[in-house]
Amino acid sequence: MHFKEVKGILSAQNGMNIYRGCSHGCIYCDSRSKCYQMNHEFEDIEVKSNAIELLQQRLQQKRKKCMIVTGSMSDPYMHIEEQLQMTRKSLTLIEAYGFGASILTKSDLVLRDLDLICKIHKKSKFVLQMTLTTLDEDLCHVLEPNVASTKKRVEVLLKMKELGIPTVVWLGPILPYINDTVKNVQGILDYCLAVGVKGIICFDMGLTLREGDREYFYEKLDQYFPGLKEKYVARYGLSYNVPSPNRQQLMKLFRGFCKENHILYDINKIFSYISEFPNKKEFEQEQLF
């Protein structure tokens, strides 16, 4: 871990990343890719030391309330968050200034901040986004070794349902020859239905690999799935998109399930829902239901 002062904290779309790098160790993580120009080891997490001060300045300057979104590049609830509480401090500011928020995570540490999450949602809107990749708990510990198990993540989603906090699940990545089965996808979809998710984001049944990410992923394939790397290289070469051979069947299953159960699956509609700050009338209607 190291600290660095930065010039800005919010993107043009009001996205925020307090940390760079991650300790969760997911073998497929795109954030390892060299295109992001991270000039430190991925596990040597960079902490934006002045992030809270910058966020307060930006929230004070904004004339219009909006949703503040975090978690796209680095999980805001990685292990150092327990000590530093930068995400909690951010939520405290977001609540104080009356903004909405959405967090994407794989960690059950988010439950620590339920008090702030409930306050934000009561004032405006909070959406929790959670990634689910596999039903198999043993496989989960291989693919995502240092983070909450699938079971624990589902428990988080269920708690949010009980509290009336809307949730969105990111389904994937679906790794060819590893978790790209009907049983796995159907099981995750059943979980989503049980916990009442608002929407499910699935770009495709597969994954993406770029320089930096690809090498790490292949190293882990050699470690945990001997011989599978050669199968990937033969089929996909250096392709960025790595679709499952079962993608057509699995995408049909996914779309059909969402339609049947009235779950949002159009990616643009889900992102619009997440980023849309409710007006007073919409907010009151949301609270009624």
C-alpha positions as CSV (number, residue, x, y, z in Angstrom):
1,M,0.0,0.0,0.0
2,H,1.2,3.5,-0.8
3,F,-0.4,7.0,-0.8
4,K,-0.6,9.5,-3.6
5,E,-2.1,12.9,-4.0
6,V,-4.3,13.3,-7.1
7,K,-5.7,16.3,-9.0
8,G,-9.3,15.0,-9.3
9,I,-11.6,12.4,-7.9
10,L,-14.9,12.4,-10.0
11,S,-15.0,11.6,-13.7
12,A,-17.3,13.5,-16.1
13,Q,-19.9,10.8,-15.4
14,N,-19.5,11.1,-11.6
15,G,-17.6,7.9,-11.3
16,M,-15.1,7.6,-8.5
17,N,-12.2,5.3,-7.6
18,I,-10.5,5.9,-4.3
19,Y,-8.0,3.1,-4.7
20,R,-5.9,1.8,-7.6
21,G,-5.0,-1.9,-7.6
22,C,-6.8,-4.6,-5.6
23,S,-6.1,-7.3,-3.1
24,H,-9.0,-9.7,-4.0
25,G,-6.8,-11.6,-6.4
26,C,-9.5,-12.4,-9.1
27,I,-7.7,-14.4,-11.7
28,Y,-9.5,-12.7,-14.7
29,C,-9.4,-9.1,-13.5
30,D,-9.3,-6.7,-16.5
31,S,-8.0,-3.9,-14.3
32,R,-4.5,-5.6,-14.5
33,S,-4.4,-4.7,-18.2
34,K,-1.4,-2.5,-19.2
35,C,-3.7,-0.1,-21.1
36,Y,-4.6,1.5,-17.7
37,Q,-1.0,2.5,-17.2
38,M,-0.7,1.5,-13.6
39,N,2.9,2.3,-12.7
40,H,3.0,0.1,-9.6
41,E,2.4,-3.5,-8.7
42,F,-1.3,-4.4,-8.8
43,E,-1.3,-5.7,-5.2
44,D,0.6,-2.6,-4.0
45,I,-2.6,-0.6,-3.7
46,E,-2.4,3.1,-4.4
47,V,-4.5,5.1,-2.0
48,K,-5.6,8.5,-3.2
49,S,-4.7,10.3,0.0
50,N,-6.7,13.5,-0.7
51,A,-9.7,11.8,-2.1
52,I,-12.1,12.8,0.7
53,E,-11.1,16.5,0.5
54,L,-11.5,16.5,-3.3
55,L,-14.9,14.8,-3.1
56,Q,-16.2,17.3,-0.5
57,Q,-15.1,20.2,-2.8
58,R,-16.8,18.7,-5.8
59,L,-20.0,18.0,-3.9
60,Q,-20.1,21.5,-2.6
61,Q,-19.6,22.9,-6.1
62,K,-22.3,20.8,-7.8
63,R,-25.5,22.7,-8.6
64,K,-27.5,19.6,-9.3
65,K,-27.8,16.5,-7.2
66,C,-26.7,13.2,-9.0
67,M,-25.6,9.6,-8.4
68,I,-22.0,9.1,-7.3
69,V,-20.8,5.7,-8.6
70,T,-17.8,3.7,-7.5
71,G,-16.2,0.3,-8.0
72,S,-15.6,0.1,-11.7
73,M,-11.8,-0.3,-11.5
74,S,-11.0,-1.2,-7.9
75,D,-13.3,-2.7,-5.3
76,P,-14.1,0.0,-2.8
77,Y,-14.3,-2.7,-0.1
78,M,-11.0,-4.4,-0.5
79,H,-9.1,-5.3,2.7
80,I,-7.4,-2.0,3.4
81,E,-10.8,-0.4,3.6
82,E,-11.3,-2.0,7.0
83,Q,-8.4,0.1,8.3
84,L,-8.6,3.3,6.2
85,Q,-12.4,3.6,5.9
86,M,-12.1,5.8,2.9
87,T,-15.3,4.4,1.3
88,R,-17.2,5.0,4.5
89,K,-15.9,8.6,4.7
90,S,-17.1,9.1,1.1
91,L,-20.6,7.7,1.9
92,T,-20.7,10.0,4.9
93,L,-20.1,13.0,2.6
94,I,-22.6,11.8,0.0
95,E,-25.3,11.4,2.6
96,A,-24.5,14.8,4.2
97,Y,-24.8,16.6,0.9
98,G,-27.9,14.8,-0.2
99,F,-26.5,12.9,-3.2
100,G,-27.3,9.4,-4.3
101,A,-24.8,6.5,-4.6
102,S,-24.1,3.2,-6.2
103,I,-21.4,0.8,-5.3
104,L,-20.1,-2.2,-7.2
105,T,-18.4,-4.8,-5.0
106,K,-17.7,-8.5,-4.3
107,S,-17.2,-8.0,-0.6
108,D,-19.6,-8.4,2.4
109,L,-17.7,-5.6,4.1
110,V,-20.4,-3.4,2.5
111,L,-22.7,-4.5,5.4
112,R,-20.5,-2.4,7.8
113,D,-22.0,0.7,6.2
114,L,-25.6,-0.3,6.2
115,D,-26.4,2.7,8.4
116,L,-25.2,5.2,5.8
117,I,-26.6,3.2,2.9
118,C,-30.1,3.3,4.4
119,K,-29.8,7.0,5.1
120,I,-28.8,7.7,1.5
121,H,-31.6,5.7,0.1
122,K,-34.1,7.3,2.4
123,K,-33.0,10.8,1.2
124,S,-32.4,10.0,-2.4
125,K,-31.3,6.6,-3.9
126,F,-28.8,3.9,-3.3
127,V,-28.1,0.9,-5.6
128,L,-25.9,-1.9,-4.7
129,Q,-24.2,-3.8,-7.5
130,M,-22.7,-7.2,-6.8
131,T,-20.7,-9.6,-9.1
132,L,-21.6,-13.3,-9.2
133,T,-19.6,-15.8,-11.2
134,T,-20.1,-19.3,-9.9
135,L,-22.3,-21.4,-7.8
136,D,-19.4,-23.7,-6.8
137,E,-17.9,-22.4,-3.6
138,D,-14.6,-24.3,-4.1
139,L,-14.3,-22.8,-7.6
140,C,-15.1,-19.4,-6.3
141,H,-12.1,-19.6,-4.0
142,V,-9.9,-20.4,-7.0
143,L,-11.3,-17.7,-9.3
144,E,-11.7,-15.0,-6.6
145,P,-9.5,-16.2,-3.8
146,N,-9.4,-13.3,-1.4
147,V,-13.0,-12.1,-1.3
148,A,-16.4,-13.1,0.0
149,S,-17.8,-16.4,-1.3
150,T,-20.8,-16.5,-3.6
151,K,-22.9,-17.6,-0.6
152,K,-21.9,-14.6,1.4
153,R,-22.6,-12.2,-1.5
154,V,-26.0,-13.6,-1.9
155,E,-26.6,-13.1,1.8
156,V,-25.7,-9.4,1.3
157,L,-28.1,-9.1,-1.6
158,L,-30.9,-10.7,0.5
159,K,-30.2,-8.2,3.3
160,M,-30.5,-5.4,0.9
161,K,-33.9,-6.8,-0.3
162,E,-35.1,-6.9,3.3
163,L,-34.1,-3.3,3.7
164,G,-35.7,-2.2,0.4
165,I,-32.3,-1.3,-1.2
166,P,-32.4,-2.0,-5.0
167,T,-29.7,-4.3,-6.3
168,V,-28.1,-5.1,-9.6
169,V,-26.0,-8.3,-10.3
170,W,-23.1,-8.4,-12.7
171,L,-23.3,-12.0,-14.2
172,G,-19.7,-12.9,-15.2
173,P,-17.2,-13.4,-16.4
174,I,-18.3,-16.7,-17.7
175,L,-15.0,-18.5,-18.4
176,P,-14.9,-21.0,-21.3
177,Y,-14.5,-24.6,-20.1
178,I,-14.7,-23.5,-16.4
179,N,-18.0,-22.0,-15.4
180,D,-19.8,-21.8,-18.7
181,T,-22.5,-24.4,-18.0
182,V,-26.3,-24.3,-17.9
183,K,-26.2,-25.5,-14.3
184,N,-24.0,-22.6,-13.2
185,V,-25.8,-19.8,-15.1
186,Q,-29.2,-21.1,-14.2
187,G,-28.2,-21.3,-10.5
188,I,-27.0,-17.7,-10.5
189,L,-30.2,-16.6,-12.2
190,D,-32.2,-18.4,-9.5
191,Y,-30.2,-16.6,-6.8
192,C,-31.0,-13.3,-8.5
193,L,-34.7,-14.1,-8.5
194,A,-34.7,-15.1,-4.9
195,V,-33.1,-11.9,-3.7
196,G,-35.2,-9.7,-6.0
197,V,-32.6,-7.9,-8.1
198,K,-33.7,-5.0,-10.2
199,G,-31.5,-6.0,-13.1
200,I,-28.7,-8.3,-14.3
201,I,-25.8,-7.0,-16.3
202,C,-24.3,-9.6,-18.7
203,F,-22.3,-8.2,-21.7
204,D,-21.8,-11.8,-23.0
205,M,-21.1,-15.3,-22.0
206,G,-17.3,-15.2,-22.0
207,L,-14.5,-12.8,-20.8
208,T,-12.1,-10.3,-22.2
209,L,-8.3,-10.6,-22.2
210,R,-5.8,-7.8,-22.8
211,E,-2.0,-7.5,-22.4
212,G,-1.2,-7.7,-18.7
213,D,-4.5,-9.4,-17.8
214,R,-4.0,-12.2,-20.2
215,E,-0.6,-13.2,-18.9
216,Y,-1.8,-13.3,-15.3
217,F,-4.9,-15.3,-16.3
218,Y,-2.9,-17.9,-18.2
219,E,-0.4,-18.2,-15.3
220,K,-3.4,-19.1,-13.1
221,L,-4.8,-21.5,-15.6
222,D,-1.5,-23.4,-15.6
223,Q,-1.6,-23.4,-11.8
224,Y,-5.2,-24.6,-11.3
225,F,-6.3,-26.0,-14.7
226,P,-3.3,-27.7,-16.3
227,G,-3.6,-28.0,-20.0
228,L,-6.4,-25.4,-20.4
229,K,-4.1,-22.5,-21.4
230,E,-3.1,-24.4,-24.5
231,K,-6.8,-24.9,-25.4
232,Y,-7.4,-21.1,-25.0
233,V,-4.4,-20.2,-27.1
234,A,-5.5,-22.6,-29.9
235,R,-9.1,-21.4,-29.9
236,Y,-8.7,-17.7,-29.2
237,G,-5.1,-16.6,-29.9
238,L,-4.6,-13.0,-28.8
239,S,-8.3,-12.1,-29.2
240,Y,-9.7,-9.5,-26.8
241,N,-13.1,-11.1,-26.8
242,V,-13.1,-14.7,-25.5
243,P,-16.7,-16.0,-25.9
244,S,-17.8,-19.3,-24.5
245,P,-18.5,-22.1,-27.0
246,N,-21.8,-22.3,-25.2
247,R,-22.6,-18.6,-25.5
248,Q,-25.6,-18.8,-27.8
249,Q,-27.4,-21.3,-25.5
250,L,-26.5,-19.5,-22.3
251,M,-27.5,-16.0,-23.6
252,K,-30.8,-17.5,-24.7
253,L,-31.3,-18.9,-21.2
254,F,-30.3,-15.5,-19.6
255,R,-32.6,-13.4,-21.8
256,G,-35.5,-15.7,-21.5
257,F,-35.2,-16.0,-17.7
258,C,-35.1,-12.2,-17.3
259,K,-38.1,-11.6,-19.6
260,E,-40.1,-14.3,-17.8
261,N,-39.4,-12.8,-14.4
262,H,-39.5,-9.1,-15.3
263,I,-35.9,-8.5,-14.5
264,L,-34.1,-5.7,-16.4
265,Y,-31.4,-7.1,-18.7
266,D,-30.9,-4.3,-21.3
267,I,-27.6,-2.9,-20.3
268,N,-28.4,0.7,-21.4
269,K,-31.6,0.6,-19.3
270,I,-29.8,-0.7,-16.3
271,F,-27.0,1.9,-16.5
272,S,-29.7,4.6,-16.9
273,Y,-31.5,3.3,-13.8
274,I,-28.3,3.3,-11.8
275,S,-27.2,6.8,-12.9
276,E,-30.6,8.5,-12.7
277,F,-31.1,10.7,-9.7
278,P,-34.8,10.6,-8.8
279,N,-36.9,13.7,-8.7
280,K,-39.1,14.3,-5.7
281,K,-42.2,12.7,-7.2
282,E,-40.2,9.6,-8.3
283,F,-38.6,9.4,-5.0
284,E,-41.9,9.4,-3.1
285,Q,-43.3,6.7,-5.4
286,E,-40.2,4.5,-4.8
287,Q,-40.6,4.9,-1.1
288,L,-44.3,3.8,-1.3
289,F,-43.4,0.6,-3.1
